[in-house]
Structure formats: structure tokens, C-alpha cells
Amino acid sequence: MKKYFQFDELGTTYRRELIGGLTTFLSMAYILFVNPATLSMSSITDLPDELRMDPNAVFAATAIAAAIGSLLMGLIARYPVALAPGMGLNAFFSYTVVLTMGIPWQTALSGVLISGLVFVVLTLTGLREKIINSIPAELKFAVGAGIGLFITFVGLQNAGIIVNNDATLVGLGDLTNPQTLLAVFGIIVTVILMVKGVKGGIFYAMVITAVVGMIFNQIPFPERIVDTVPSLAPTFGQAFMNLDQIFTVQMLVVILTFLFVDFFDTAGTLVAVANQAGLMKDNKLPRAGKALFADAAATVAGSILGTSTTTSYVESTAGVAAGARTGLASVVTGILFLLALFFSPLLGVVTSAVTAPALIIVGALMVASLGNIEWNRFEIAVPAFLTIIIMPLAYSIATGIAVGFIFYPITMALKGKAKEIHPVMYGLFVIFILYFIFLA
């Protein structure tokens, strides 16, 4: 095992990998509770049951998808990168695709499945790098920042901090409401732990918030902590049921969004973790194809199990900081996700007041990419800004991407830089124009 994971070359030990894997797990364990709450849209009390995904089944799907992805990444690509259903994409899945577009969650899962299969093909054929290179870096950064604002907005709504206002569309909520106060408390605790550099700070803040909520009778005490593994029956295989419903412009845009975000989220995470761990060689990522395949295969597996897009987690950097250097750390993280399957009763204490702070703080971390955009170039600033601002205002990640990708060729052409635009961008320009025409 030491030879396979190159312990000597990378200067690591079993102890460092075990601690690194545990640290990564604690840093991203919040997804076990946030993902079921997001996909079931538990914060919306008057939503018909047929629009909700079963939270217990999603919990099991989340844990198993995370385990599969992390194990594949660790054993095949041998990177200390863990995977799980991605933040942002789960909100897009629920609040944009299902709630706003009115697409059944079963069909949405079909879209995730197709995006994962396309990702596999693009990875195996080597086309992925060409597509990535065709989209300007500024728009990639804008998409990441826009998703950050979007999930922060969702978190603020779930917390009751931002509410509907007939005069101004949105306004400040009732900060004396006990549930809102609990969420505010959670935000403060999360910020304190993150500023202090506590590894797994988001997860620990959720635990503290839930405990305080139970103490003040705002959250019911769980009847038990450990139980049998929840059934996957409500969600398993549903991705195959509505495959005949994906041949619409609406679903094409949805699939492209799943694919696009997973594309660049994965690439950014792999580069960030590899750089921190000192694994980059000549500015290139060794075994990149295997890492991308692990990510794509995890998305396919996750969609079949019953969860939104599975992707590489930047929280893996916490494990690297704790000493992880090889795929063994990811194997450890994957095993811990499997063990977590027995703790589903804790889902009942993870209310919207507990999950909202996680959404808000993760959103704050995602907008860091704003600093990489050349705001002094107006032809870049306009499409980037519109991409970012439209996502939360239109309550749609896909709409933000569409608007930005329409304006980019326009502003660049007007600047006399039409030849600098890759043909793929012109193709996306046409696709997104059709998107608005068919949705109008």
C-alpha cells in the first residue's frame, strides 16, 4: 500500500493520511444534512409532497455517492480529494429546475445522469480540456461568484433574515423570531470558528446551533442517534424513469448548466488541492484524466442513487493542511461517509435554521473568485457582472449563465475582438438565445 500510494516519494505516513482523511470528512460532513434539506426543500412548508425528494433517501444517496466518489478518486487517481454532492448545484436543482421551471425532480435527476455520462465521454476522449479552454476565464470566475451569491440568498431566505416585501420585492425579516435568531446565532458561531481557522468549522457550527436550538425548544430532540440505514427506494433508479423528457430546450440548458459548473468546479478544486499538496509537475496535473473520470463516474452513480451532481470538494484542502498527500486520505474519507449512513435520525434536528448559516458562509467563500476578474476591461466586466447579479435576482443559475454568455460575444465584437472569441462561445450564444425564446 505504501508503494502504491507513493508514501516515500511524497514524504507521508499512515498517521498523516488517516488524520488528513478525517479532517476532510469533518470539513465537508455538513453536506450530509444540508443536501437532504435542500433537495427536499424543507424550508418551504406549503410545497406539495410530489415536488419534494424524500430526505431520508437523499441522506443515504448523499453518503453513498460521496463514498463512491472519494474511493474512486483515492484508489484510481490517488489524490487526497474527496467528493460529495456539490453546493450550489443542489440549490440550482431544487430552487431553479424543480421549483421555478416546474420540472419534476425525477426528470432533473435524468438531467444529472446525462450530464455525468457526457462528462465521462468528454473525459475519455480528451475533449474536456478543449471545451474548458474555449470559455474565457473571467466567465468561469463569474459563474463561481454568482453561484456563491445565489446560495447565500437562499440561505438568508431559509433563515428568515430576508423575506418577501410587496413594495420592494425583498426586505429584512423579523429578527425577533426565535428561528431567525437561532440562524443568526449559527452564522455568528460559524464565522467565529472559520476566522479562528478551526478545521471542520462549518460542521461544528451546525452541531452547536442544533444543540442550542434543542436547549431552547426550537428544535425537537431526536428519538435516537443511531439507526438502520435509510431506504433508497424513493429515489433509486428514478433517473432512468423520465429519460424521454429530456429532449427539450429547457432540459438542454439544465444539462449544460450541470455539466458546465461541474466541469470548472472540478478543475479548480483539483488544481487548488494539487498545488497545496505540492503534486503539480511542470505546471501540469499528473493523472488528471483519472481524477476527472472519478468525478464524472461519481456524478453518474449519484444520479442513479438519487442526488444532484457529485463533485470534488475544495474542503479537501483542510485535509491537505493536516498532512494528507495521497489517495489513502480520500479512501479514509469515503469509509467515514459509509459509516455516517447509520446516523440518519440526526436529520430531524437539522432544520433550516441550522443549515442556513452553512449556505451563507459557503457562498461567502465562493465569491472570492471576484478578485480574478479584470473589472477595468468593460467588455469583460459587463458579461461577468450580469452573470453574477442575474443569478440571485432571477433566482436562477442557468439564467445568469445564459445572460452572461449572450453578452460576452456582443461586447467583445463591439470592442473589435470578434476573432478572439472561440467558435464554441458563438454556439453557446445561439443556444442561450433559443433558451429565452422557448421559455418566453
N, C-alpha and C positions, 0 to 999 in steps of 0.2 A: 504493500500500500504506500509506503514511504517513497518507493521508487516511482510508482505510477503518478503520484501527486507531486513529484519533484521536490520533496522536502529539503534535501541538501542544497539544490540549486537556488531555492527561494529562501533559504535560511529560516525555516519554520519548524514547529514541533506539534505533536498531537495536542498538547495542552493549549497552545495558541489557537489552533484551528477549532477546538471544542469551544473555547471561550468566545472566539470570533463568531462562530455559528450561533451560539446562544445570544450574544449581543445583537446580532442582526435580527434574530427572531423576536426579541423583546422590542426592538425598534419598530418593527412592522406588524406586531401582533394585533394592533388596533384594527387592522383590516378585517379580522375575523368577526368583529362586531359592527364595524361601520358599513361593510359591504352588504350584509343582510338587511340592515336598516335602510340603506339607500335603495337597493333593488326592490324591497317590499314597500318603499315609500311610506314607512311607518309614521312619519310626521304629519301625513295628510289623513286626517281622521274620517273624512266623508268620501273617501275613494272606494269605488266598487271593488269587491274582492277579486273579480276576474282580472282586474288590472294589476293586482299585486302578485309578486312572486312569494312563495312560501319561505318565510325567513329561516326556518329550521333546515329546510333542504338547501337553501343558499349558503347557510353556515357550513354544512357538510361539503358542498361543492367548492366553496372558497378554500377550505382547509386542504381538500384533496388536490385541487388544481395547483395550489401553492406548493404542496409537497411534490407533485409530479414535475412541475417546472423547476423547482430548486434541485431536485435529484438529477434531472436531465442536465441541467447546467453544471452541476458539480461533477457528475460522472463522465459526461461526454466532452464538454468544453473545458472542464477543470478550472472554472473561475469561481472566486468567492462572491458570487452574485446570486441573490435569492429572488424568487419570483412570486407574484400573487396577483389577483385581480386588481387592475390599476385604478387609482383615484382619478377622478375627472372623467374617465371613460365610463365608470359606473353611474356617475351623475348624468352624463350625456345619454346613456342607455335608458335611465328611468325618466328623467325630467324632460328630455327633449324628444327622444324616439317614442317612448310609450305615452307619456302624459300630454305632450304638445302635439306631436304628429299623429297620435291615435293609433300607432302601430302595436299590435299585440306583442306581449313580451316573448311569446314563442317565436314569432317571426323575427323579432330583434335578435334572439339567440341564433336564428338561422343566418342572420347577417354577420354575427360574430364568427360563426363557423366558416362561412365563405371567406371572410377577411383573413382568417387564420390559414385556410388552405391556399389562398393566393399568396400569403406571406411565405408559406413553405416553398411554393413553386418559385417565387422570386428569389428566395434564398438559394435554392438548389441550382438555379440557372445563372446566378450571378447578376441578375438584372436589378436587384435591390439597390446596389451601390450606384448604378446609373440613374435610377429614379431619384434617389436621395440627392445626388449631385445636381439634378435638374432644377430643384426648388431652392431659391435663394435662402441663405442662412437667416436673413432678417425675418422672413416669414415663418421660418421654423421657430425662432425665438418668440415671435409674436404669438404663435399658436400656444406655446407653453405658458406664456404670461396670461393670455386670455383665459385659458382653462383654469389657471390659478384664481383669477378674479371671479370666474363663474362658480367654482365650488365654494369660494368664500361667501359669495352672495347666497348660495343655497344654505350654507351653514348659518349665516346671520338670520335667514328666514326661519330655519328649523329651530333656532334658539328663541325666536320671538323678538329679537332685537330690531329687525327690520320687518315691517308689516305693510299690508295694503293701505293706501291712502287715496280716497277718491279724488281729492283735489290735486295731489302731486304724484300720483301713481304709487309711490312708496314713501314711507315715513318711519320715524322712530317708534318702536313698540312700547308697551307698558313695562317699564323697568322695575316695577314693584311686584310684578307677577312672580310667584315663587319659582316656577320652572325657568323663567328667563333669568332670574337671579342665580339659579343653580348653574345655568350655562355660562353666565358672566364669571362666576366663581371658577368654573372649569377653564375658561380662557386665561384667567389670571394665573392659575396654577400651571397650566401648560407653558405659558410664557416664562414664568419663573424657572421651571425645570429646563426649558430649552436654552434660555440665556445662561444658566449655570452649566450647560453642557452635559446634562445628565443623559446618558445613553438610554434610549427607550423612553424618553421624557413624555412623548405623546401617550404611550400606553399607560405609564404610571399615572399620568394626569387623569386619564379616563377612570382608572381604578379609584383614585382619591375622590373624584367627583361623584362616582356611583355610591361610594361608601357614605359620603356626606349627604347625598340625596336620601339614602335609606335612613340615616340617623334623624333627618328632619321630616321623615314620612312623605317625601316627594317621589320616592321610588320604592316599589314593593320589594320586600326581602325574598330572595329565591328560595324555593322549597327545598332544593338540593343544589349541590355544586357539580357533582359528577353523575353522569347518566350514560345510558347506551347511546351509540352513535345514531344521530337523526337519519331518517329515511330520505333517500334521494329521489324517491318515486315521483313526487310532484314536479320535478324539473328534469330528471334524467331522460335524455333522448328527445326532448321537446324540440331541439334544434333541427331535427330531421322532419318534423311534422308539417312545417309550413314552408318548405323549400320552394314550393311552386309560387309563393307570394313575394319572392324577392326580385322579380323581373319588372320593377318599376323605377322611374327616375328617382322617386323618394328613397327607395331602398338602395339604389346605386350610390346616392350621396351618403347615406348612412354607412354603407360598407366602406366607401372611400375614406370616410372620417375615421372609422375604427382602424383601418389599415394605415392611414397617414399618421395618426397620433402614435400608434404602437410602433411604427417604423422609427420615428425620430426620438421617441421616449426611450426606446431600447438602445439606439445608437448612442444617445447622450449619456445614458446610465453606464453602459459598458466602458465608454471612454473615460468617464469620471472615475469609476472604480479601478480600472486598469492603471490609470495614471497614479492614483493614490497608492496603489499596491506596488508600483514600480514594475508592472508587467508589460508595458509598451516597449516595442523593439523597433528602432528606426522610425518612430512616429507611426507605427502600424500595430494593429491588434492581432496577436497570434491566435489562431484557431477561431477567428471571427465568424467564419461560416458555421462552425459547430455551435457557437454561442447563439447566433441568430436562429438556427434551426431549433434549438432547445426552446427559445422564446416562442417561436411560431407553433411548435408542437404543443406547448402548454396552452396556448390560446385555443387550439382545436380541442384539446382534452377538456378544457374548462367549459367551452360552449356546450359540449355533449353532456357534461355533468350538470350544467345549469347555472353558469355565472358569466358575467361580462368579461371583456378582454383581459387575459392574463399577461403581465409584462414584467420586465426587470425592475427592481426597486432600488432607488438611489439610497435608501436607508442601509443598503449593503455597505456603504462607506463607514457606517458605525462599527460594523464587524471588522472591516479592514483596519480601522483605527485601533481596535482592540487586539490586533495581531494576525488576523486571517490573511492568508496569501494563496490558498489553493482551493480547489473544488471540494475538499473534505468539509470545509466550513459550510458550504451550501448543502451538503448531504446532512449535516447535523441539523441545519435549519429545517430541511424537508422532513426529517424524522419528528422534530418537535411539532410541526404543523399536524402531522398524523396523530400525535398524542393529544393535541388540542381538541380533536374530534369528540372526546369524552366530556368536554366542559360546556356543552350546548345550553344547559339550564341557565348559565350566566347571561344568555341573550336577553332574558326578561328584565335585567337591571340596566341594560344598555339602552336607555331612552334617547330621544332626540336631543335632550339637554346634555347628555353625556357625549354623544357623537359630534354635535355641532362644533365644539372647540377644535376637534381634530380636523374637520373640514376647513375651518377658518385658518388655522396655523399652517396646514399643508398648502393652502392657497397662497399664504404669505411667502412660503419657501419657493413656490413655483414662479412667482413674479420676478425673481432675481434675474431672469433672462432679459428683462427690460434693458439692463445695462449694456447688453451686447448689440443693441440696435443703433444704427447711425442716424440719430434723430435730426442731425443738421442737413441730411440729404432729403429734401422734401418729397422726391419721387419714391423714396423708401418709407419715409415717415407716414405718409397718408395711408397706404395699404396696410402697414403694420398697425397703425393706430386704430383703423377701422376694424381690423381683425380682432384686436384686443377688446375694444369698447362694445362692439356689437354682441359679443358672446353673452355677457351678463345682461345687457339691456334687452336683447331679443330672447333671452333665456334659451339660447341655442348655440352650442359649439359649432355645429355644422353651418349655421347661417353666418357666423363670424368668419369661418374659413372661406366660405363662398364669397362673401363681400370682399375680403382682402385679396383673394385670388383673381377676382374680376378687376379690381382697381390696379393691381400691380402691372399688368401689361399696358394698361391705359396710360398710367403716369410715366412709365419707362419709355413708351413710344413717344409721348409728348415731349419728353426730355431729349429725344433724338437717340435713344439707346435701344431701339427695337431689335437690333441684331444681337444684343446681349441676352435677350430673352430666349430661354430654351424652348424648343417646339412642344415639349410636354406641358409647359405653362400655357401655351396657346390652346392646347387640347383641354386643359382644365378650365380655362376661361370659357370655352364653349359649353362644357358640361355644366358649369355652375350657372350660366345664363339660362340654360334649359331647366335647371333646377328651380329657379324663380318663376319661370314661365308656367311650368306644370303645377307649382304649388299655389300660384295666384288664383 
